[in-house]
Amino acid sequence: MKSTPHRVRALGARTLLIMLAAPACAKAQHDGGELKPLPPVPVLSVQALAGKRIAVLPITLVAADPLLQPDTGYAPYRDRRQALHRTDSIISEALVGRGPEVGWVLPPELRKMARRAAGFVPDPDQMGQAVLRAPKLTTIPDPLRSSLRSLLAIADGRLALVPAALGFGPEPDGEIRADLSLVLGDVRSGKVLWRSLALGRGKTADDALNAALATVLPGP
Protein backbone atom coordinates (compact mmCIF):
# COMPACT_ATOMS: atom_id res chain seq x y z
CA MET A 1 0.00 0.00 0.00
CA LYS A 2 1.39 3.40 -0.94
CA SER A 3 1.95 5.99 1.77
CA THR A 4 -0.05 9.19 1.43
CA PRO A 5 1.69 12.59 1.91
CA HIS A 6 -0.34 13.09 5.10
CA ARG A 7 0.85 9.77 6.50
CA VAL A 8 4.45 10.60 5.63
CA ARG A 9 4.19 13.94 7.43
CA ALA A 10 2.56 12.28 10.44
CA LEU A 11 5.27 9.65 10.67
CA GLY A 12 7.93 12.33 10.28
CA ALA A 13 6.47 14.37 13.13
CA ARG A 14 6.24 11.34 15.40
CA THR A 15 9.81 10.30 14.55
CA LEU A 16 11.06 13.79 15.47
CA LEU A 17 9.24 13.67 18.79
CA ILE A 18 10.68 10.26 19.61
CA MET A 19 14.20 11.41 18.70
CA LEU A 20 13.90 14.58 20.76
CA ALA A 21 12.23 13.11 23.79
CA ALA A 22 13.67 9.63 24.17
CA PRO A 23 17.08 10.46 25.72
CA ALA A 24 15.75 12.89 28.31
CA CYS A 25 12.30 11.49 29.03
CA ALA A 26 13.19 7.91 29.83
CA LYS A 27 12.70 8.64 33.54
CA ALA A 28 9.63 10.77 32.96
CA GLN A 29 7.37 8.02 31.64
CA HIS A 30 4.15 7.40 33.54
CA ASP A 31 3.19 4.15 35.28
CA GLY A 32 -0.46 3.26 35.51
CA GLY A 33 -1.45 6.61 34.02
CA GLU A 34 0.39 8.59 36.70
CA LEU A 35 2.70 11.30 35.40
CA LYS A 36 6.13 11.61 36.92
CA PRO A 37 8.08 14.88 37.14
CA LEU A 38 10.10 15.75 34.07
CA PRO A 39 13.82 15.10 34.52
CA PRO A 40 16.26 17.98 35.12
CA VAL A 41 18.09 19.27 32.05
CA PRO A 42 21.32 21.27 31.49
CA VAL A 43 20.77 24.95 32.25
CA LEU A 44 22.21 27.82 30.19
CA SER A 45 24.31 30.05 32.45
CA VAL A 46 23.46 33.52 31.21
CA GLN A 47 25.78 35.04 33.82
CA ALA A 48 28.74 33.48 32.02
CA LEU A 49 27.53 35.13 28.79
CA ALA A 50 27.05 38.61 30.27
CA GLY A 51 28.23 41.35 27.94
CA LYS A 52 28.71 38.99 24.98
CA ARG A 53 26.83 39.28 21.70
CA ILE A 54 24.97 36.05 21.02
CA ALA A 55 23.24 35.52 17.70
CA VAL A 56 19.91 33.71 18.09
CA LEU A 57 19.03 31.85 14.92
CA PRO A 58 15.42 31.45 13.83
CA ILE A 59 13.93 28.01 14.32
CA THR A 60 13.20 26.04 11.15
CA LEU A 61 11.67 22.82 12.49
CA VAL A 62 8.45 22.61 14.52
CA ALA A 63 6.55 19.32 14.55
CA ALA A 64 3.72 17.73 16.49
CA ASP A 65 2.50 14.25 17.25
CA PRO A 66 -0.55 13.62 15.02
CA LEU A 67 -2.45 12.49 18.14
CA LEU A 68 -2.81 16.15 19.15
CA GLN A 69 -6.41 17.07 18.36
CA PRO A 70 -7.36 20.16 16.30
CA ASP A 71 -9.29 21.69 19.19
CA THR A 72 -6.39 21.50 21.63
CA GLY A 73 -4.06 24.31 22.66
CA TYR A 74 -1.81 23.36 19.74
CA ALA A 75 -4.16 24.89 17.16
CA PRO A 76 -2.17 28.16 16.64
CA TYR A 77 0.85 26.10 15.55
CA ARG A 78 -0.82 24.11 12.79
CA ASP A 79 0.25 26.57 10.11
CA ARG A 80 4.01 26.10 9.60
CA ARG A 81 4.88 29.74 8.97
CA GLN A 82 2.86 30.91 11.94
CA ALA A 83 4.38 28.18 14.11
CA LEU A 84 7.94 29.25 13.28
CA HIS A 85 7.20 32.93 13.88
CA ARG A 86 5.37 32.22 17.14
CA THR A 87 8.19 30.03 18.42
CA ASP A 88 10.83 32.63 17.57
CA SER A 89 8.84 35.30 19.41
CA ILE A 90 8.36 33.23 22.57
CA ILE A 91 12.02 32.18 22.66
CA SER A 92 13.19 35.76 22.09
CA GLU A 93 10.94 37.10 24.85
CA ALA A 94 12.25 34.48 27.28
CA LEU A 95 15.90 35.22 26.45
CA VAL A 96 15.56 38.98 26.83
CA GLY A 97 13.44 38.68 29.96
CA ARG A 98 15.60 36.09 31.72
CA GLY A 99 19.00 37.17 30.39
CA PRO A 100 18.95 40.95 29.96
CA GLU A 101 22.70 41.13 30.62
CA VAL A 102 23.43 39.28 27.36
CA GLY A 103 23.60 41.06 24.01
CA TRP A 104 21.11 38.86 22.17
CA VAL A 105 20.97 39.44 18.41
CA LEU A 106 17.49 38.15 17.68
CA PRO A 107 16.16 36.65 14.42
CA PRO A 108 14.55 39.87 13.06
CA GLU A 109 17.88 41.72 13.38
CA LEU A 110 19.81 38.83 11.83
CA ARG A 111 17.45 38.89 8.86
CA LYS A 112 17.98 42.63 8.41
CA MET A 113 21.75 42.16 8.49
CA ALA A 114 21.54 39.35 5.94
CA ARG A 115 19.37 41.42 3.61
CA ARG A 116 21.81 44.33 3.76
CA ALA A 117 24.63 41.94 2.84
CA ALA A 118 22.67 39.97 0.26
CA GLY A 119 24.95 37.87 -1.90
CA PHE A 120 27.61 37.63 0.80
CA VAL A 121 25.62 36.30 3.77
CA PRO A 122 23.15 33.41 3.63
CA ASP A 123 19.51 33.71 4.64
CA PRO A 124 19.29 32.87 8.39
CA ASP A 125 16.09 30.93 7.69
CA GLN A 126 17.76 28.71 5.10
CA MET A 127 21.01 27.58 6.70
CA GLY A 128 20.06 24.04 7.71
CA GLN A 129 20.45 24.72 11.45
CA ALA A 130 17.99 21.95 12.34
CA VAL A 131 20.83 19.47 11.79
CA LEU A 132 22.15 20.46 15.22
CA ARG A 133 19.25 18.65 16.90
CA ALA A 134 21.26 15.41 16.66
CA PRO A 135 22.12 14.80 20.36
CA LYS A 136 25.59 13.34 19.75
CA LEU A 137 26.79 16.11 17.45
CA THR A 138 29.75 17.89 19.08
CA THR A 139 31.00 19.88 16.09
CA ILE A 140 29.04 22.22 13.82
CA PRO A 141 29.15 20.62 10.37
CA ASP A 142 29.75 22.39 7.10
CA PRO A 143 28.19 24.10 5.25
CA LEU A 144 26.32 25.31 8.35
CA ARG A 145 29.54 26.33 10.09
CA SER A 146 30.71 28.40 7.11
CA SER A 147 27.29 30.05 6.85
CA LEU A 148 27.33 30.89 10.55
CA ARG A 149 30.82 32.36 10.34
CA SER A 150 29.72 34.66 7.50
CA LEU A 151 26.61 35.72 9.36
CA LEU A 152 28.33 36.35 12.68
CA ALA A 153 31.12 38.29 11.00
CA ILE A 154 28.61 41.06 10.31
CA ALA A 155 26.80 40.49 13.63
CA ASP A 156 30.11 41.13 15.45
CA GLY A 157 30.18 37.92 17.46
CA ARG A 158 31.34 34.33 17.54
CA LEU A 159 28.64 32.54 19.56
CA ALA A 160 25.31 31.38 18.21
CA LEU A 161 22.32 30.03 20.11
CA VAL A 162 20.37 27.68 17.86
CA PRO A 163 16.84 26.48 18.62
CA ALA A 164 17.37 23.35 16.54
CA ALA A 165 13.93 21.73 16.77
CA LEU A 166 10.67 21.88 18.68
CA GLY A 167 8.28 18.98 19.16
CA PHE A 168 4.83 18.88 20.75
CA GLY A 169 3.05 15.81 22.04
CA PRO A 170 -0.02 14.89 24.12
CA GLU A 171 0.17 13.88 27.78
CA PRO A 172 -2.17 11.38 29.46
CA ASP A 173 -3.75 14.11 31.59
CA GLY A 174 -4.74 16.14 28.52
CA GLU A 175 -1.88 18.62 28.71
CA ILE A 176 0.67 19.24 25.95
CA ARG A 177 4.38 18.49 26.27
CA ALA A 178 7.02 20.62 24.54
CA ASP A 179 10.51 19.26 23.75
CA LEU A 180 12.86 22.04 22.61
CA SER A 181 16.39 21.25 21.42
CA LEU A 182 18.78 24.15 22.08
CA VAL A 183 22.45 24.38 21.11
CA LEU A 184 25.12 26.99 21.80
CA GLY A 185 28.03 26.91 19.39
CA ASP A 186 31.32 28.73 18.76
CA VAL A 187 31.32 29.39 15.03
CA ARG A 188 35.06 30.06 14.86
CA SER A 189 36.17 26.80 16.45
CA GLY A 190 33.11 24.94 15.23
CA LYS A 191 32.54 23.43 18.69
CA VAL A 192 29.19 22.79 20.31
CA LEU A 193 29.68 24.40 23.74
CA TRP A 194 26.34 23.49 25.31
CA ARG A 195 23.18 21.67 24.42
CA SER A 196 19.99 20.88 26.22
CA LEU A 197 16.58 19.40 25.61
CA ALA A 198 14.19 21.77 27.35
CA LEU A 199 11.06 20.00 28.55
CA GLY A 200 7.77 21.51 29.65
CA ARG A 201 4.07 20.80 30.04
CA GLY A 202 1.05 23.07 29.83
CA LYS A 203 -2.60 23.36 28.89
CA THR A 204 -1.61 25.03 25.62
CA ALA A 205 1.41 24.76 23.35
CA ASP A 206 2.44 28.28 24.37
CA ASP A 207 2.29 27.30 28.05
CA ALA A 208 4.31 24.14 27.39
CA LEU A 209 6.98 26.02 25.43
CA ASN A 210 7.27 28.70 28.12
CA ALA A 211 7.56 25.99 30.78
CA ALA A 212 10.30 24.30 28.76
CA LEU A 213 12.24 27.55 28.42
CA ALA A 214 11.95 28.14 32.18
CA THR A 215 13.79 24.88 32.81
CA VAL A 216 16.93 25.97 30.94
CA LEU A 217 16.90 29.72 31.59
CA PRO A 218 17.28 30.83 35.21
CA GLY A 219 14.95 33.57 36.38
CA PRO A 220 16.14 37.17 36.69
C-alpha positions in Angstrom: 0.0 0.0 0.0 1.4 3.4 -0.9 1.9 6.0 1.8 0.0 9.2 1.4 1.7 12.6 1.9 -0.3 13.1 5.1 0.8 9.8 6.5 4.5 10.6 5.6 4.2 13.9 7.4 2.6 12.3 10.4 5.3 9.6 10.7 7.9 12.3 10.3 6.5 14.4 13.1 6.2 11.3 15.4 9.8 10.3 14.5 11.1 13.8 15.5 9.2 13.7 18.8 10.7 10.3 19.6 14.2 11.4 18.7 13.9 14.6 20.8 12.2 13.1 23.8 13.7 9.6 24.2 17.1 10.5 25.7 15.7 12.9 28.3 12.3 11.5 29.0 13.2 7.9 29.8 12.7 8.6 33.5 9.6 10.8 33.0 7.4 8.0 31.6 4.2 7.4 33.5 3.2 4.2 35.3 -0.5 3.3 35.5 -1.5 6.6 34.0 0.4 8.6 36.7 2.7 11.3 35.4 6.1 11.6 36.9 8.1 14.9 37.1 10.1 15.7 34.1 13.8 15.1 34.5 16.3 18.0 35.1 18.1 19.3 32.1 21.3 21.3 31.5 20.8 25.0 32.3 22.2 27.8 30.2 24.3 30.0 32.4 23.5 33.5 31.2 25.8 35.0 33.8 28.7 33.5 32.0 27.5 35.1 28.8 27.0 38.6 30.3 28.2 41.4 27.9 28.7 39.0 25.0 26.8 39.3 21.7 25.0 36.0 21.0 23.2 35.5 17.7 19.9 33.7 18.1 19.0 31.9 14.9 15.4 31.4 13.8 13.9 28.0 14.3 13.2 26.0 11.2 11.7 22.8 12.5 8.4 22.6 14.5 6.6 19.3 14.6 3.7 17.7 16.5 2.5 14.2 17.3 -0.6 13.6 15.0 -2.4 12.5 18.1 -2.8 16.1 19.2 -6.4 17.1 18.4 -7.4 20.2 16.3 -9.3 21.7 19.2 -6.4 21.5 21.6 -4.1 24.3 22.7 -1.8 23.4 19.7 -4.2 24.9 17.2 -2.2 28.2 16.6 0.9 26.1 15.6 -0.8 24.1 12.8 0.3 26.6 10.1 4.0 26.1 9.6 4.9 29.7 9.0 2.9 30.9 11.9 4.4 28.2 14.1 7.9 29.2 13.3 7.2 32.9 13.9 5.4 32.2 17.1 8.2 30.0 18.4 10.8 32.6 17.6 8.8 35.3 19.4 8.4 33.2 22.6 12.0 32.2 22.7 13.2 35.8 22.1 10.9 37.1 24.8 12.2 34.5 27.3 15.9 35.2 26.5 15.6 39.0 26.8 13.4 38.7 30.0 15.6 36.1 31.7 19.0 37.2 30.4 18.9 41.0 30.0 22.7 41.1 30.6 23.4 39.3 27.4 23.6 41.1 24.0 21.1 38.9 22.2 21.0 39.4 18.4 17.5 38.1 17.7 16.2 36.6 14.4 14.6 39.9 13.1 17.9 41.7 13.4 19.8 38.8 11.8 17.4 38.9 8.9 18.0 42.6 8.4 21.8 42.2 8.5 21.5 39.4 5.9 19.4 41.4 3.6 21.8 44.3 3.8 24.6 41.9 2.8 22.7 40.0 0.3 25.0 37.9 -1.9 27.6 37.6 0.8 25.6 36.3 3.8 23.1 33.4 3.6 19.5 33.7 4.6 19.3 32.9 8.4 16.1 30.9 7.7 17.8 28.7 5.1 21.0 27.6 6.7 20.1 24.0 7.7 20.5 24.7 11.4 18.0 22.0 12.3 20.8 19.5 11.8 22.1 20.5 15.2 19.2 18.7 16.9 21.3 15.4 16.7 22.1 14.8 20.4 25.6 13.3 19.7 26.8 16.1 17.5 29.8 17.9 19.1 31.0 19.9 16.1 29.0 22.2 13.8 29.2 20.6 10.4 29.8 22.4 7.1 28.2 24.1 5.2 26.3 25.3 8.3 29.5 26.3 10.1 30.7 28.4 7.1 27.3 30.1 6.9 27.3 30.9 10.6 30.8 32.4 10.3 29.7 34.7 7.5 26.6 35.7 9.4 28.3 36.4 12.7 31.1 38.3 11.0 28.6 41.1 10.3 26.8 40.5 13.6 30.1 41.1 15.4 30.2 37.9 17.5 31.3 34.3 17.5 28.6 32.5 19.6 25.3 31.4 18.2 22.3 30.0 20.1 20.4 27.7 17.9 16.8 26.5 18.6 17.4 23.4 16.5 13.9 21.7 16.8 10.7 21.9 18.7 8.3 19.0 19.2 4.8 18.9 20.8 3.1 15.8 22.0 0.0 14.9 24.1 0.2 13.9 27.8 -2.2 11.4 29.5 -3.8 14.1 31.6 -4.7 16.1 28.5 -1.9 18.6 28.7 0.7 19.2 25.9 4.4 18.5 26.3 7.0 20.6 24.5 10.5 19.3 23.7 12.9 22.0 22.6 16.4 21.2 21.4 18.8 24.2 22.1 22.4 24.4 21.1 25.1 27.0 21.8 28.0 26.9 19.4 31.3 28.7 18.8 31.3 29.4 15.0 35.1 30.1 14.9 36.2 26.8 16.4 33.1 24.9 15.2 32.5 23.4 18.7 29.2 22.8 20.3 29.7 24.4 23.7 26.3 23.5 25.3 23.2 21.7 24.4 20.0 20.9 26.2 16.6 19.4 25.6 14.2 21.8 27.4 11.1 20.0 28.5 7.8 21.5 29.6 4.1 20.8 30.0 1.1 23.1 29.8 -2.6 23.4 28.9 -1.6 25.0 25.6 1.4 24.8 23.3 2.4 28.3 24.4 2.3 27.3 28.0 4.3 24.1 27.4 7.0 26.0 25.4 7.3 28.7 28.1 7.6 26.0 30.8 10.3 24.3 28.8 12.2 27.5 28.4 12.0 28.1 32.2 13.8 24.9 32.8 16.9 26.0 30.9 16.9 29.7 31.6 17.3 30.8 35.2 15.0 33.6 36.4 16.1 37.2 36.7 
